[in-house]
Amino acid sequence: MTARTHMIVGDGITALAFLQAVKHDPLDEVILLGRGAGTFGRGAAYAKGTPGTPWQYAYLLNSPADDIDPDFAAWLAARWPDVQRKMAGRRPDWLSRATELADAGDLYGVNAPREFYGDFMEEQCAAALAHLAAAGTKIRRIEDEATALIRTQDGIRVTTAAHGDIAADRVDIAPGGPSTMRIEGDDGPFAVPSVFGFEDRIAERIEAGAEILCIGGNAAMLDVLRLCQSLRADRDIRFVFIAPDGEIPAPLIPRLPRKLTRPQLSAGHSTAESFLTEIRREIDAALAAGDEMREIRAGFRAHFLANPLAGYVTDPNEALKVPGQLRFWLRGGTRDTILDLRRLVEDGIARLEQGLVTRVTHRADGADVHLSGPDGSERVLHTGFAVNCAGAGPGSQYDPLTSDLLHQGLIETCQVTRGLAVGPGCGTADARLRYLSPSVTRIGDEVMAMPLYDAHMLRTYVARAS
């Protein structure tokens, strides 16, 4: 082991942010450890699609390009002719909607295919590594899964699935979020536990004309719709999704000139209920004034990045009750797909059902999806094929290394938010180790008012930690 070895565990946005934060440090060696270390920066969310498939570029970013990263928006605009070439003739016709924005002078407002953002992140990684290499730093990429961590007086050893223990002086850990909540029967003849990695099976049923049912109404559900649209004309799609709240998320629509809602919030609240009442009033006032959800969401994000929640709610335990409700009120998603979904529902092609799915059973010709309604009633929906898009929930599991850190007491679980708590500056109980993931809901004394499932926020907190 060299005298100054820095390891980064993970391979997505947060891991790349940690790499960019240390690129000026005098290091002998940087180790990039993750299953996607070979394409470091992409992570699972922005991985390359399967070349030649109709859905290779189907999945879109949830937010407009400049909300994700202004530098990415500029990168995309500079490569627009290449983007047009790659997207020409694809179904659904993303290019037409993007061209409308381009013609209006707002190319930065497009919801780009996620693979393009992955391309951008890989280039960012290459630039950071080139800077380190020019300074004489050795770079080592290890494509493997970290499973545990051993602390010694001399350093830290990270145990891996295939490469044994790997030693470093300092370690930054940046995994993804917890696994999708599993539902009984979600992996069978007519159901899969996720859209990602199961596209071929889902596509086979779509092309056979089967009804596709999504368990959950989140971003993964929108990806399944895009998968359907990439394979069949809208009029030939049969699509159902089950959402606990019975609502379609708001589309995040950018407008020129750009605008941010500027909430006016008062300090000194003793309860979460009091503060949430004030927040609700501000959201309703913004909606009444004509603000789009993108403007409201981005405005609140900017506000809480500059004004931590602790400045408004005096009791930390009460503050922990705010993020869940705020996340629900400010939920939104990909403009293109949500507008399509609304139209398909209006035309009777797609259908929304409200309820909580309890299990899936299988017949010879499809799946029975069992759900309970908001009134407690039980019913069964028969469908051609079910896709679990439920997201994290009870029973979700963290990656093995995060589970090991929890077991060692290096990080903690927050009993109120059910997220993770780390120390100031993303620190842990060991000063040589930092941790940040979308699951973190408290950093030091700061409660995250808005969830860290947001590229801009993750980069911001890594920068602050560094």
N, C-alpha and C positions, 0 to 999 in steps of 0.2 A: 504494500500500500504506500502510495506517495504521501508526502507531508500535507498536501492540500488537495484532497479529493472531495468533490461535491457530487452527490448522486441526486437525480430527480426521478421519482417513481411516478409513472403515469405517462400518458402520451397525447393528451388533448389540450384544450385552450389553457387551462390553469397550469399545467406542466410547462407549456411554452412560455407563459408569463413568468414563471420561476426562472426559466432559462434566460430570458431576456433581462431579468433583474440581476443575474450574476455574471453577465457577459463581460463586465468591466472588472470583475474581481481577479486578483492575481492567483490563479488556480493552476495546479499541475495537471489535473485530470477532471473531466466532467463525464459522468456515467449517466446515460439515458436508459432507464429500465422500464419496459412495458411491453405488452403484447403487440402494440403498434409502434414500437420504437423505430422501425424502419421507415415509417411515414410519420414521424414525430410531429405533433401539432394538430393532426386531424382528429385523433381520438375516434371513438365509435360513432359520434354524431355526424362527423363530416368525412367519413371514410369514402374511398372511391367506390362507385357503383359497379355492378357487373357489366363490363363492356359488351355492347351489342344488344343489351336487353331494352325493351321499350321503356322501362322505368329507370334507366341509368341516371337520368337527370330530373326525375319526377319530383323528388322530395325537396321542398322549398324551405328557406329560412323563415322563422316565425315572424320576424320583424323586418322592416325596410333596411336596406344595406347600410345606410349611414347611422341607423340606430345600433346596429351590430358593431360597426367600427368605421369611422369616416375614412380611414386609410384603405379599408377594403372597398368602400364605395368608389374611391378614386381609382383603385386598381382595376375594378370591374369596368369603369367607364373607359379606361385606357385600352382595355381589351374587348371592347364592345363588338367590333367586327368578327372576332373569333367566337364570341358568345353567340352572335347571330348565326354563324355557320353551324355551330354544334347543335343549336336548338331548332334549326329550320326543319319544318315538316313533322315535328314531334307532336304527339297527342298526350294531353290537351295542349291547346295552342298558347303556351305561356308567352311566346315571342310577341304575339299581337298585343297582349295586355302590357308587356314591358315596353313595346314600341310606342304605345299611347303615352306612357310616362316620358320616354325619350323625346318624343315630339313636343311635349310640354316643357322640356328643359329640366326634367326631374329624374334623370337616370339614377341618381343616388337613392331614389325612393323605391326601387324595384325590390321585390322579394325574390332574391336570386336562388337558384338551385344550390343546395347545401354543398354539393361536390365542389363547386367553384370556390366557396369559402375555404374548403379544405385545401384546395390548390394554393390559395393565398397564404394559409397558415404554414404550409410546407415551405413556401418561399421565405416567410418570416423566420422559420427555424434555420434554413440554410444560411441566411444572413447573420444570425446570431452565432452559429457555429463557425462561420468564416472569420468573424471577429475574434472569437476565442482561439482559433487555430493560428491566426496571424500573430497572436501574443504568445504562441508556443504551448498552448494548452492541448493536451491529448484528449481526444473525443472517443468514447466507447459506447456503442449502442448494443443493448442486449434485449432481444425479443423474447420475453419470458414474463411470467406472472409472479409478483412478489406475494409471499404467503405469510411471512412473520418477520419479526425484527428482534435482534439481540443487541443489547447495549453492553459495552465493555469500557474499561478505563481508557483504552487506546482509541476507541471509535465505535462505530455502529456497523453491525453486520446484518444485511438484509437476506433472508432466506428466500430462495426462488424455487419454482416447481421443477426446473430442469437444469439449472446451472449451479446449484448448491448455494453456499453463502458468499455474498459479495460485500466487500468492506469499503467504508468511506468515512471521512471525518465529519461531514455534515450531510443531512438528507432532507430534501423537500418532498413531501408526499402529496400527490394531486390526483386522486382516483375519481371515478365518476360517482353518480348517485347510487342509491340502493336499487336492488333488482325490482322488476315489475311484480306487483302483487299477484301471486298465483291463485287461480280459481279451480276448484275441483272439476276435472274433466276438460280443462282447457288445452290438453295435448292428447288428441285422439284422432280417429278417422276423419272427423269433420270439424276440427278446431286446432288452432295453434296458439302457443303462449306469447307470441310477439309477431309483429310484422317483419322485423329485421331478421334476416337469415332464413325466413320462411316464404320469401316472395314466390319461389317456384311453385310451391304447393298452393298458395293462394291464387296465383295466376292461372293455374290449371282449372280451378273452380270458376274463376271469373270468366274465362274463355268458354267454359261449358254452359254459361248462362245462369249459374247458381246465384241465389241471393247471398250477399256477403253482409254479415252482422258484426259490428264492432262493439265490444264490451268496454265502454268508456267514451267520453266525449272530448278528449284532449288532443294534443298535437299529433300523437300517433294515429288517432282516428283519421285526421286529415291526411296523413300519409297513405293510409289504406285507400281513401277516396282517390288520391292522385294515382295510386297503383291501378285502381279500377279504370280511371280515365285514360291511362296510358295504353290500355289494352282494348277498350271498347268505346264506341261513341256514347255520349251521355244518354241518349234515348234507350240504349240497350243495357244500361247499368241497373242493377237491383241492389240497393244499399240501405242498410238500417244501422242506426247507432243508438246505444242506450246511455243516457247521461243521468246521473243522480239528481241534478237540478232541473232537468228537462229543458235546457236552454242551449242554443248555439252560441259559442264564444263570439265576442265582438271582433270584427276585422280591424287590424292595425293599419289604418289608412293615412299615408303621409300627404301633406298639402304644402303648396308654396304660397307665400313664404313660410318656412318652418316656424312652428309655434310650440311653446311649452306652457301647459297649465301651471300657474304659480299659486299653490295653495297658501292660504293665510291661516296658520295654526297657532294656537295659544299654548303657552307652557303651564306647568303646574297641575296637570291632571293627576288625581289620586287613583283613578281606576281606568282600566282599558275601555270599559263601556263608555265612560265620559269622552275619552279621546276619540273612540271610533264613531261616536255620534257626531263629533265635529268633522271628522274626515268624510263621513257620509254626506254631510251638508256641503262640504267643498266639492265633492264629486258631482253631486246633483246640480250645484250651481254651475259647474263647468259644462255639464251636459246641456243645461238650459241655455247657456250662452253659445252653444253650438260647437263646443270643442269635441273633436274626435277622440276615441279611446286611446289612439297612439299618443296624442298630445297630453292627455291626462296621465297615462301610465308613465310616459317619459318624464313628465313634469314632476310627478311624485318621486320617481327614481332619483332625479337630480336633486330634489329637495332633501331627501333623506340621506343622500351621500354627503351633503353639506351640513345637514342638521340631524345628528343621531337621535334615535328614538328616546334615549335616556333624558334628553332635554325637554321632553314633553310629558312623559309618564314617570313619576317619581319612584314608584315601587317597581323594582326589577321583575318581580313575579307577575305583576300586572302587565308590564311591557311585553312579556313573553306571549300574552294572549292576543296581541295586536296583529302579528304577521299573517296568521292563518286567514283571518277575515279580510284583511287588506289584499291578500293574494287572490281571494275569491272575487272581490269587487273589481279588481284591476286586471282580471284575466282577459286575454285576447290572443289572436293568432294570425296566421298567414292570410293576408287580405284576399289574394287570388282564390285560394281554396275555399275560404269561408263564404265568399260571394257566390262561388259556384254551388256550394252546398245549400245556401239559402234558396237559390234559384231551383235546384233540383227538388228541394222539399216543396216549394210552391207548385212545381209542375207535377208533383205526385210520384217522382222517380225515386226520391230518397225519403226516408221516414225516421222520425225521432221518437223514441220511447223513453219514458221516465221510470227510473227504478234502480235498484241495486241487484246485481246478478249474484246469485248464491251458488250456483253450480251449472255444469253443462253435462248433458247425457247425450248418447248417440243412438240413432236409429240406423236402419239400412240405407236410408236416402238422405240423411242430414242430421243436424244437431237440434236438440231441445234445450233452449236456454231458460233456466228457471230464475225468476226475479221477483223481488218484493217491491211493491209500490209505496209511494209516500204515505198512504193510508194504512200500510201494513198488509194489504192484500197480496196474495200469492198468485202468480200466473206463469204460463209457459209459452214461449215463442218458438215456433218451429222454423228453422232456417236452413239454408244450404250449407253455410260454412261460417264458423265463428272465429274471430280474431281477438285475442286479449290485448286491449289497449288501456287497461285500467291504471297504469302507472304504479307508483309506490304506494304502499298501504300496510295494514296489519299483516305480518308474516313476511314482509320484504326483508331481504338480507343484504348486508354490506359485503364488500369484497373481503377476501381472507385477511389482507393486511390491516384494513380498518378494524375488523373484528378483533385482531390480535392487539392492536393499540388500545382498544376499549378494555380488553381483558387485563392488560398491564396497567390500566389507569393513566395512560399518557394523554388521552383525550376522554371526554365524557359525553354521555347522552343527556340531553335536556328533557326532563320528564313532561314539560308543558308542550313544547313544540314537537317533541319526538325527533328533533334533529340533533346535530352534534355541536358540542361546545369546545372551543380551543382557547388558548391563552392570548394575551396581547400580542399583536404582530404575527398572528397565526402560529404562535409558539405552543409548545407542549410542556409536559412536566420535565422533559429533557431539553436543555438549551440548544443542543445540536440538531434538533429535529423540529421541522415546521410542517404544518398540515393545513390544507384547504381543499374543500370539495363543495359541490352544490348542496350537499346535505348539511353544511354548517349553518347554524342559526344564531350563534353567538360567538363573537370574537372578543376576548377579554370581557370588559363590562358592557360592550356594545351589542345590543340585540339587533339582528338584521330586520329592519322594518319590512323590506321586500326580499323575496327569496333569491338565492344566489344562482338560480337557474337562468343566468343572464351573463353573456360573455363580457359585456362592459363592466359589470359589477365585480366579476371575478378578477379581471385585470386590475381594477382599481384597488382592491384589497390586497392583492399581491404587491402592487407598487407601494402601498402604504406600509406593508410589512417590511419592505426592503429599504 
